[in-house]
Amino acid sequence: MKLTPWFSGTDIPFRPGAYERDYRPFGGETWYSEWTGTTWLSPARTPLVASKQVTAAFTQGGIRWRGLAKDPKS
């Protein structure tokens, strides 16, 4: 799967969709979260599952992210 470079956790995505988020600096792993255009939704192990989340993520900012080159819903 082709990905964009990492963006700072203070930057926000331009488009809604599933993005990979890097929780490793916080003792975690990389997970995927849906960006609604205003809110990060709960992380998931795959982009497809992330795209179906409906609950806001506990951690909104400060976690770097990168985009997916293809919509996981298609």
C-alpha positions in Angstrom: 0.0 0.0 0.0 1.5 3.4 -1.0 1.6 6.0 1.7 2.4 9.7 2.0 5.3 11.0 4.1 4.6 11.4 7.9 3.0 14.7 8.9 3.3 16.4 12.3 0.6 15.6 14.8 -0.2 19.3 14.9 -1.1 19.3 11.2 -4.5 18.1 10.2 -5.5 16.3 7.0 -7.0 18.2 4.2 -9.5 15.5 3.3 -11.7 13.2 5.4 -10.7 9.5 5.3 -8.5 6.8 6.9 -5.0 7.7 7.9 -2.1 5.8 9.5 -1.2 7.3 12.9 2.1 6.6 14.7 1.6 5.8 18.4 5.1 4.3 18.7 6.6 7.4 20.5 3.8 6.8 23.2 4.6 3.1 23.7 2.2 1.8 21.1 2.2 0.8 17.5 1.0 2.3 14.2 -2.8 2.1 13.8 -5.3 3.6 11.4 -7.8 6.3 12.3 -10.6 7.9 10.3 -10.4 11.7 10.1 -13.9 13.2 9.7 -12.8 16.7 8.7 -13.0 17.8 12.3 -12.3 14.8 14.6 -10.1 11.7 14.7 -12.1 8.6 15.3 -11.1 5.6 17.4 -8.0 3.7 16.0 -8.2 0.3 14.4 -5.8 -2.3 13.1 -6.7 -1.9 9.4 -7.8 1.1 7.3 -11.1 -0.6 6.4 -12.1 -1.1 10.0 -10.9 2.5 10.8 -13.2 3.8 8.1 -16.2 2.3 9.8 -15.5 3.7 13.3 -18.0 6.1 14.8 -16.5 7.0 18.3 -14.1 9.9 18.8 -10.5 8.9 19.6 -9.3 9.5 23.1 -6.2 11.2 21.8 -6.9 13.8 19.1 -3.7 15.7 18.5 0.0 15.3 18.8 0.2 12.0 17.0 1.9 12.1 13.6 0.0 10.7 10.6 0.4 9.8 7.0 -2.2 9.3 4.2 -3.1 6.3 2.2 -2.8 6.5 -1.5 -6.1 4.5 -2.0 -9.5 4.7 -0.4 -9.8 1.6 1.8 -13.6 1.5 1.2 -13.1 0.8 -2.5 
